[in-house]
């Protein structure tokens, strides 16, 4: 399985922080934002990764990440997305890199607490189709929201005014090679972008979409509030991990 980190776009919601750098190079506590999704893929056993970037500062990714050896990768590739054509368009640029293999895609501003290896291993056992990771949230209307029919996902609605459930589709997706054919059938949305929700709904219509629930906390970092929240969550997690457990035993 190959990994893809989508780190394009202009980061307009974080202006003026993004006036002189790409959003995904901003710091989250003690590391650049892009480090976190790459490490998530590497920890799941994915060692061949492509980064999709864009904007005027794309060369900074190569200077920062080089060949990926600091993450234990076998290979780090790069490609460039012109403008803001949407997540699905960015993914479509990776067809040659994927080379017919299954892929795990993660948005460059998505940060998770725990490993996704269980979900990745489950997808490796699928003969075909896709797998998404879901997380119950209190503000589901900000995201794509999953609707269920029994134990299967019946549909995904993008940023609904009245969410049918509280289960958000996180920015982590796993696809077989047919994803590029599905992207090719997508039509631009009202935002003039190719929406990843349309790709996911194509798999649902096909009957090949599965899902896993994400363990631990999850956040994006695409707004000022979520950027701060991400840094606080990482800091708190690091602090908890560094604090030794209290010895409650009593010697005689």
C-alpha positions, 0 to 999 in steps of 0.5 A: 500500500502507498500513502498520499498526503494532500498538502495543497491549497492556499490556506486562506482561512489562516491568512496572514500566517500563510502569506509567506508560507504554506499552511502545512508548514506552520508549527503544531506545538514542536513540529511542522504540521506536515510531520504529523500526517506523514508519521501517521502513515509511517506508523501504520507501516506505509513507507512509500509516500507522495506529498501533493503541495501547491502555492508559491512555497512548494520548494520548502517541502523538499528542503524540509522533508528531503527523501523521508529518511527521518520518518523511516520511509523507503521513498518520498515523492512530490507533485504539484497542484495548481490552484484550488481544484479540490481534494479529489483533483489533488488525489487525481494527480497521484495516479501514476505514483499509485501504479495500481496499488491500494492507497491510504490518503490523509489530509495534510492538516489532519492530526490524530492521537493514535495509530490507524494501523488497525484500519489500514490492516483491515483494508489490506484484507479487502479485495476491493473498494474503500474504507473511511475513518469516522469520528463522533464529534459535537460539530458534525456540520463542519464536515462530511457526515455519514448516514447509516443503514444498519451497519453500512454507510448509506451516504455522506452529506457534505457540511449539512445544516442539520446533520443526520448523525454526529459521525464525521468523515475524518480526512483519512481515506483508503481506496483501491485503484478504481478511485481514479476512474471515479475521480474522472467522473466527478463534476465540479461542485458549487465551489468549482472543486472536485469533492472527495465526498462525491468519490466516497459516495460513488463507492457507497453506491457501488456497495464497496465502502467500509469504515472504521472508527478512529481511536483517540482524539482527532482534529484538523488545523485549518482555522485559527481555533483548530490550529491552537486546539491541535497544538494544545492536544499534542502538548497535553498528550506529550505531557501525559506520556512523559509523566510517570505513573504514580506508584500506589503499591505499599511495601511492608 
